[in-house]
Amino acid sequence: MISRKSLLSVGGLSASVLTAAMLATPAQARTLSYASVYPAGSEADKAVHAWAEKLEEASGGDLSAKIYPMSLLSASEVSAGVRDGLADVGYLLTVYFPSEFPHINLINESAMQTNLIDPERLNGMGTFAFEGAITEFMFFNCPECMEELKAQNHVYTGNVASSGYGLICTTPVVEPDDMEGLRMRVAGSHWSRWVSEFDGSSVSMTISEIREGLGQGALDCTISSLPEITNLSLTEVVTDVTVDLPGGIYAGSSGASVNGDVWKSLSEDQRKAMLKAGADLTARTPWLYEKTQEQALDAVRENGGNIHEASAEFKEATRAFVEKDMTTIVEYYKDRYDVQRGQEMLDEFAEILDKWVDLVQGVESVDELAELYYDEIFAKVDVSKHGL
């Protein structure tokens, strides 16, 4: 190790010259700790391990990651845990921290607007369109989102999203009247308002508590993406699944949320590798969720459960709710969290989402989707400024 005294005197060279020489030395390989909030073997866990492989590949071996599934930090601990360096990277679900990430949550909670887009135009690609739109919006159109993350010593390098949300229940829910009195776990205020619209009651709990809640009767339903049935081992406690309501996805996730000090310590090439891996995670997570929905439903059927579609009346009532709720979201976040630019944000986001509905059409593989996200979003991020 070169002492400060030596640095100032060796060969008459200035400190600045020697410091520059030291910084030019290739960085040593390092292993980052990643706190995952999903169990080993789940679809989310598979996507995270693929992210780690892509990170090592993109960095030429300079960076690798050790994944800790549901052990290092729980979902409710990731914000503070990554902030304080208990993990280098984490799977940050912003819904658990409403006062810390209100701008991010506002955009995420507009996801039911996909119910308002012509299904033929969406062509089954609504999840991928929303994922692309929210990722682009976060990076380039929402300085408030970036400031919220920075305030918690987090740096955004990729997003994750679910597939469409349905009703995973212990009782059939097909008509609006079936909702009355039911206790439903929700993952956002918009779904809570939807539950209230149809006379149910909403319950807040982390993903690790859902199985016990359903099994012990504390919950009648969880409003979740359908692959969570198998991801969270719910098949033995679920009897009825409604596949097409309430709709929307969960995409309020800084899927590879990096500790700010760790990010600053990386070279620009290493940051670019993080973003390359981030594009893969952004694509792979929703792709795996979408492609495993039917497997989850089959698991319910094999266990004697029933799969339902909502009635036409229930679908139309939900559509009317969503149209009204786009205004309610703005008012809710202004009143509760002092979000001043809510309507402007939603208007900007709607334009980006409309663009992404077209961009994702024709994508046939997860690699194509990752390449699209990288070219359209991640490659445009200035790593000399982002997160600094």
C-alpha positions as CSV (number, residue, x, y, z in Angstrom):
1,M,0.0,0.0,0.0
2,I,1.4,3.4,-1.0
3,S,1.6,5.9,2.0
4,R,0.6,9.5,1.6
5,K,4.2,10.5,2.2
6,S,5.5,8.2,-0.5
7,L,2.8,9.4,-2.9
8,L,4.1,12.9,-2.5
9,S,7.7,12.2,-3.1
10,V,8.3,9.1,-5.3
11,G,10.4,10.1,-8.3
12,G,9.3,13.7,-8.1
13,L,5.9,12.7,-9.5
14,S,2.9,14.7,-8.3
15,A,0.1,13.2,-6.2
16,S,-2.3,13.8,-9.0
17,V,-0.3,11.8,-11.6
18,L,0.1,8.8,-9.3
19,T,-3.5,8.9,-8.3
20,A,-4.5,8.9,-11.9
21,A,-2.2,5.9,-12.5
22,M,-3.8,4.0,-9.6
23,L,-7.3,4.7,-10.9
24,A,-6.3,3.4,-14.3
25,T,-5.4,0.0,-12.8
26,P,-8.0,-2.6,-13.7
27,A,-10.6,-3.1,-10.9
28,Q,-10.4,-6.3,-8.9
29,A,-13.3,-8.7,-9.3
30,R,-15.9,-8.3,-6.6
31,T,-19.0,-10.2,-5.5
32,L,-22.1,-8.2,-4.7
33,S,-24.7,-9.5,-2.2
34,Y,-28.2,-9.5,-3.5
35,A,-31.2,-9.7,-1.2
36,S,-34.2,-11.4,-2.9
37,V,-37.6,-11.4,-1.3
38,Y,-38.8,-14.5,-3.1
39,P,-38.2,-18.1,-2.3
40,A,-35.5,-20.2,-4.0
41,G,-36.9,-21.8,-7.2
42,S,-39.7,-19.3,-7.8
43,E,-39.9,-17.5,-11.1
44,A,-38.7,-14.3,-9.6
45,D,-35.7,-16.2,-8.1
46,K,-34.9,-17.7,-11.5
47,A,-34.9,-14.2,-13.1
48,V,-32.6,-12.9,-10.4
49,H,-30.1,-15.7,-10.9
50,A,-30.2,-15.0,-14.7
51,W,-29.5,-11.3,-13.8
52,A,-26.4,-12.5,-11.8
53,E,-25.2,-14.5,-14.8
54,K,-25.7,-11.6,-17.2
55,L,-23.9,-9.3,-14.8
56,E,-20.8,-11.5,-14.7
57,E,-20.9,-11.9,-18.5
58,A,-21.4,-8.2,-19.2
59,S,-18.6,-7.2,-16.8
60,G,-16.2,-9.7,-18.2
61,G,-16.0,-11.4,-14.8
62,D,-15.3,-8.1,-12.9
63,L,-18.7,-8.4,-11.1
64,S,-20.6,-11.3,-9.8
65,A,-23.4,-11.7,-7.3
66,K,-24.4,-14.0,-4.5
67,I,-28.2,-14.3,-4.2
68,Y,-29.8,-14.6,-0.8
69,P,-33.5,-15.7,-1.3
70,M,-35.8,-14.7,1.5
71,S,-33.0,-14.7,4.1
72,L,-30.7,-11.7,4.1
73,L,-33.6,-9.1,4.1
74,S,-37.4,-9.5,4.1
75,A,-39.6,-7.4,1.7
76,S,-40.2,-4.9,4.4
77,E,-36.5,-4.6,5.2
78,V,-35.0,-4.0,1.7
79,S,-35.3,-0.2,1.7
80,A,-33.3,0.3,4.9
81,G,-31.2,-2.8,4.4
82,V,-29.8,-1.7,1.0
83,R,-29.5,1.9,2.2
84,D,-27.4,0.9,5.2
85,G,-25.2,-1.6,3.2
86,L,-26.6,-4.8,4.7
87,A,-27.0,-5.9,1.1
88,D,-25.3,-4.4,-1.9
89,V,-28.3,-4.9,-4.1
90,G,-31.9,-5.7,-3.4
91,Y,-35.4,-6.5,-4.8
92,L,-37.1,-3.3,-3.7
93,L,-40.9,-3.4,-3.7
94,T,-41.8,0.3,-3.2
95,V,-45.4,-0.4,-2.2
96,Y,-44.1,-1.4,1.3
97,F,-42.7,2.1,1.7
98,P,-45.5,4.5,0.7
99,S,-44.1,7.6,2.4
100,E,-40.6,7.1,0.9
101,F,-41.6,6.5,-2.7
102,P,-44.9,8.3,-3.4
103,H,-44.0,9.4,-7.0
104,I,-43.0,5.8,-8.0
105,N,-46.1,4.4,-6.4
106,L,-48.4,6.8,-8.1
107,I,-47.2,5.7,-11.5
108,N,-47.3,2.0,-10.5
109,E,-50.8,2.4,-9.2
110,S,-52.0,3.6,-12.6
111,A,-51.4,0.1,-14.0
112,M,-55.1,-0.7,-14.2
113,Q,-55.3,1.8,-17.1
114,T,-54.3,-1.2,-19.3
115,N,-58.0,-2.3,-18.8
116,L,-58.9,0.7,-20.8
117,I,-56.8,-0.1,-23.9
118,D,-58.3,-2.1,-26.8
119,P,-57.5,-5.8,-26.1
120,E,-56.9,-6.4,-29.8
121,R,-54.4,-3.6,-29.9
122,L,-52.7,-4.9,-26.7
123,N,-52.6,-8.4,-28.3
124,G,-51.7,-10.0,-25.0
125,M,-48.6,-7.8,-24.6
126,G,-49.9,-5.3,-22.1
127,T,-47.6,-6.4,-19.3
128,F,-44.5,-5.9,-21.5
129,A,-45.8,-2.5,-22.7
130,F,-46.4,-1.2,-19.2
131,E,-43.0,-2.6,-18.0
132,G,-41.2,-0.8,-20.8
133,A,-43.1,2.4,-20.2
134,I,-42.6,2.6,-16.5
135,T,-38.9,1.9,-16.9
136,E,-38.4,4.6,-19.5
137,F,-40.5,7.0,-17.4
138,M,-38.5,6.3,-14.3
139,F,-35.1,6.9,-15.9
140,F,-35.9,9.9,-18.0
141,N,-39.2,11.6,-17.1
142,C,-39.4,11.4,-13.3
143,P,-36.7,13.2,-11.5
144,E,-38.8,13.0,-8.4
145,C,-38.6,9.2,-8.6
146,M,-34.8,9.3,-8.9
147,E,-34.6,11.7,-5.9
148,E,-36.8,9.4,-3.8
149,L,-34.4,6.5,-4.4
150,K,-31.3,8.7,-3.9
151,A,-32.7,9.9,-0.5
152,Q,-32.7,6.3,0.6
153,N,-29.2,5.7,-0.8
154,H,-30.5,3.5,-3.6
155,V,-29.7,3.6,-7.4
156,Y,-32.2,2.4,-10.0
157,T,-30.7,-0.1,-12.5
158,G,-33.7,-2.1,-13.6
159,N,-37.3,-2.8,-13.1
160,V,-39.4,-5.9,-12.4
161,A,-43.1,-6.5,-13.1
162,S,-45.7,-9.2,-12.6
163,S,-48.2,-10.6,-15.0
164,G,-51.8,-9.4,-14.7
165,Y,-53.5,-9.5,-11.3
166,G,-56.4,-11.7,-10.5
167,L,-58.3,-12.9,-7.4
168,I,-56.7,-15.9,-5.6
169,C,-59.3,-17.0,-3.1
170,T,-60.9,-19.5,-0.8
171,T,-64.4,-18.7,-2.2
172,P,-65.8,-18.1,-5.7
173,V,-65.8,-14.4,-6.8
174,V,-67.6,-13.9,-10.2
175,E,-70.2,-11.3,-9.6
176,P,-69.9,-7.9,-8.0
177,D,-72.1,-9.1,-5.1
178,D,-69.6,-11.9,-4.3
179,M,-67.2,-9.2,-3.0
180,E,-69.4,-8.1,-0.1
181,G,-67.6,-8.6,3.2
182,L,-64.6,-10.4,1.8
183,R,-61.2,-9.7,3.3
184,M,-58.6,-9.2,0.5
185,R,-54.9,-8.7,0.6
186,V,-53.9,-5.8,-1.7
187,A,-50.6,-4.4,-3.0
188,G,-51.6,-0.8,-3.6
189,S,-54.1,1.8,-2.8
190,H,-55.8,1.5,-6.2
191,W,-56.6,-2.1,-5.6
192,S,-57.8,-1.1,-2.1
193,R,-60.2,1.4,-3.6
194,W,-61.4,-1.3,-6.1
195,V,-62.1,-3.6,-3.2
196,S,-64.0,-0.9,-1.3
197,E,-66.0,0.0,-4.5
198,F,-67.5,-3.5,-4.3
199,D,-68.0,-3.6,-0.5
200,G,-65.0,-5.8,0.4
201,S,-62.3,-4.9,3.0
202,S,-58.7,-4.6,2.2
203,V,-55.8,-6.0,4.2
204,S,-52.1,-5.1,4.0
205,M,-49.5,-7.8,4.5
206,T,-46.2,-8.8,3.0
207,I,-45.9,-11.6,0.4
208,S,-44.4,-13.9,3.0
209,E,-47.6,-13.7,5.1
210,I,-50.1,-14.5,2.4
211,R,-50.1,-18.3,2.7
212,E,-50.7,-18.2,6.4
213,G,-53.4,-15.6,6.0
214,L,-55.4,-17.7,3.5
215,G,-54.8,-20.9,5.4
216,Q,-55.9,-19.6,8.7
217,G,-58.9,-17.6,7.4
218,A,-57.5,-14.2,8.0
219,L,-57.9,-13.6,4.3
220,D,-60.6,-14.6,1.8
221,C,-58.5,-13.6,-1.2
222,T,-55.2,-12.1,-2.3
223,I,-55.2,-9.8,-5.3
224,S,-51.9,-11.0,-6.9
225,S,-50.4,-12.1,-10.2
226,L,-51.4,-15.7,-10.9
227,P,-48.0,-17.3,-10.8
228,E,-47.8,-16.4,-7.1
229,I,-49.9,-19.4,-6.6
230,T,-46.9,-21.6,-7.2
231,N,-44.2,-19.0,-6.3
232,L,-45.6,-18.8,-2.8
233,S,-46.9,-22.4,-2.5
234,L,-50.6,-21.4,-2.2
235,T,-52.1,-24.4,-4.0
236,E,-53.1,-26.1,-0.8
237,V,-54.9,-23.1,0.6
238,V,-56.6,-21.8,-2.5
239,T,-59.9,-23.1,-3.9
240,D,-61.0,-20.5,-6.4
241,V,-59.2,-18.2,-8.8
242,T,-60.8,-15.4,-10.9
243,V,-58.3,-14.8,-13.8
244,D,-59.5,-11.6,-15.4
245,L,-60.2,-9.1,-12.5
246,P,-59.2,-6.7,-11.2
247,G,-56.4,-6.5,-13.8
248,G,-53.4,-4.3,-13.8
249,I,-49.9,-5.4,-12.9
250,Y,-47.4,-4.6,-10.2
251,A,-44.4,-2.8,-11.6
252,G,-43.3,-0.5,-8.7
253,S,-40.1,-2.4,-8.2
254,S,-36.5,-1.2,-8.4
255,G,-35.6,-4.8,-9.2
256,A,-31.8,-4.5,-8.8
257,S,-31.7,-1.6,-6.5
258,V,-28.0,-0.8,-5.8
259,N,-26.6,0.8,-2.6
260,G,-25.5,4.3,-3.6
261,D,-22.0,3.9,-2.1
262,V,-21.5,0.7,-4.0
263,W,-22.6,2.3,-7.2
264,K,-20.2,5.2,-6.8
265,S,-17.4,2.7,-6.2
266,L,-17.9,1.1,-9.6
267,S,-16.2,2.1,-12.8
268,E,-18.3,3.4,-15.7
269,D,-17.8,0.1,-17.5
270,Q,-19.1,-1.8,-14.5
271,R,-22.1,0.5,-14.2
272,K,-22.8,-0.2,-17.9
273,A,-22.6,-3.9,-17.1
274,M,-25.1,-3.4,-14.3
275,L,-27.5,-1.7,-16.7
276,K,-27.0,-4.5,-19.3
277,A,-28.0,-7.0,-16.6
278,G,-30.8,-4.7,-15.5
279,A,-32.3,-4.8,-19.0
280,D,-32.3,-8.6,-18.8
281,L,-34.0,-8.6,-15.4
282,T,-36.6,-6.0,-16.6
283,A,-37.5,-8.3,-19.5
284,R,-37.1,-11.8,-17.9
285,T,-39.2,-11.2,-14.7
286,P,-42.5,-10.4,-16.5
287,W,-41.7,-12.9,-19.3
288,L,-41.4,-15.7,-16.8
289,Y,-44.6,-14.6,-15.0
290,E,-46.6,-14.4,-18.2
291,K,-45.4,-17.8,-19.5
292,T,-46.1,-19.6,-16.2
293,Q,-49.6,-18.4,-15.5
294,E,-51.2,-21.5,-17.0
295,Q,-48.9,-23.8,-15.0
296,A,-50.1,-22.1,-11.8
297,L,-53.8,-22.5,-12.8
298,D,-53.2,-26.2,-13.6
299,A,-51.8,-26.6,-10.1
300,V,-55.0,-25.3,-8.7
301,R,-57.1,-27.6,-10.9
302,E,-55.0,-30.6,-9.9
303,N,-55.6,-29.8,-6.2
304,G,-59.4,-29.7,-6.8
305,G,-59.7,-25.9,-7.1
306,N,-61.9,-24.0,-9.6
307,I,-60.9,-21.4,-12.2
308,H,-63.4,-18.6,-13.0
309,E,-63.9,-15.7,-15.4
310,A,-65.7,-12.6,-14.1
311,S,-69.2,-11.8,-15.4
312,A,-69.7,-9.2,-18.1
313,E,-71.4,-7.0,-15.5
314,F,-68.4,-7.2,-13.1
315,K,-66.0,-6.4,-16.0
316,E,-67.9,-3.3,-17.1
317,A,-68.3,-2.1,-13.5
318,T,-64.5,-2.5,-13.1
319,R,-63.8,-0.5,-16.3
320,A,-66.0,2.3,-15.0
321,F,-64.1,2.3,-11.7
322,V,-60.7,2.5,-13.5
323,E,-61.8,5.5,-15.5
324,K,-62.9,7.3,-12.4
325,D,-59.8,6.2,-10.4
326,M,-57.3,7.8,-12.8
327,T,-58.5,11.1,-11.2
328,T,-58.7,9.7,-7.7
329,I,-55.1,8.6,-7.9
330,V,-53.9,12.2,-8.5
331,E,-56.0,13.6,-5.6
332,Y,-55.0,10.8,-3.3
333,Y,-51.3,11.3,-3.8
334,K,-51.6,15.1,-3.6
335,D,-53.6,15.0,-0.4
336,R,-51.6,12.3,1.4
337,Y,-48.1,12.6,0.1
338,D,-48.0,16.2,-1.3
339,V,-47.3,15.0,-4.9
340,Q,-47.9,18.2,-6.9
341,R,-47.2,17.0,-10.4
342,G,-49.5,13.9,-10.4
343,Q,-51.7,14.8,-13.4
344,E,-48.8,15.9,-15.5
345,M,-47.0,12.7,-14.6
346,L,-49.9,10.6,-15.7
347,D,-50.4,12.5,-18.9
348,E,-46.7,12.1,-19.8
349,F,-46.8,8.4,-18.9
350,A,-49.9,7.7,-21.0
351,E,-48.0,9.0,-24.1
352,I,-45.0,6.7,-23.3
353,L,-47.3,3.7,-22.6
354,D,-49.1,4.3,-26.0
355,K,-45.7,4.2,-27.7
356,W,-44.7,1.0,-25.9
357,V,-47.9,-0.8,-26.9
358,D,-46.7,-0.7,-30.4
359,L,-43.0,-1.3,-29.7
360,V,-43.6,-4.7,-28.0
361,Q,-45.7,-6.1,-30.7
362,G,-44.0,-8.9,-32.6
363,V,-41.5,-9.7,-29.7
364,E,-41.2,-13.5,-29.6
365,S,-38.6,-14.3,-27.0
366,V,-37.3,-12.9,-23.7
367,D,-33.9,-12.2,-25.4
368,E,-35.7,-10.0,-28.0
369,L,-37.6,-8.2,-25.2
370,A,-34.3,-7.6,-23.3
371,E,-32.6,-6.3,-26.4
372,L,-35.6,-4.0,-27.1
373,Y,-35.5,-2.6,-23.5
374,Y,-31.7,-2.2,-23.6
375,D,-31.7,-0.4,-27.0
376,E,-34.7,1.9,-26.2
377,I,-33.9,2.6,-22.6
378,F,-30.8,1.3,-20.8
379,A,-28.2,2.2,-23.5
380,K,-29.3,5.8,-23.3
381,V,-28.6,6.2,-19.6
382,D,-25.5,8.3,-18.9
383,V,-23.6,6.3,-16.3
384,S,-21.3,9.3,-15.6
385,K,-24.2,11.1,-14.0
386,H,-26.9,8.5,-13.2
387,G,-27.2,7.9,-9.4
388,L,-24.4,10.3,-8.6
